[in-house]
Amino acid sequence: MDMHRLSFCSERWATGFATLNFKILKDKVDSGSIATTARSNRVEPPQNKEGFIEKIKVETKSFSFLFEKYNIKHIDVLQIDAEGYY
């Protein structure tokens, strides 16, 4: 699966923008909010907006795969931490 993230910074404020939805990140780049946030964190963004985003492949596993691999029969509670930086 493709994940999209900022290509020019790996600080915490920047990594929180990573998303599986390219349009979400592109809209933030196009609006100027990423450049503003970068500069407020003393990071100079690329001159060309095309250089803001990089695509990386991330490994994914389905619930059915995990259930079978780890012999899981039942889940009582599932907590997902999907926090981002916006």
Order of alpha helices (4+ residues) and beta strands (2+ residues): beta-alpha-alpha-alpha-beta-alpha
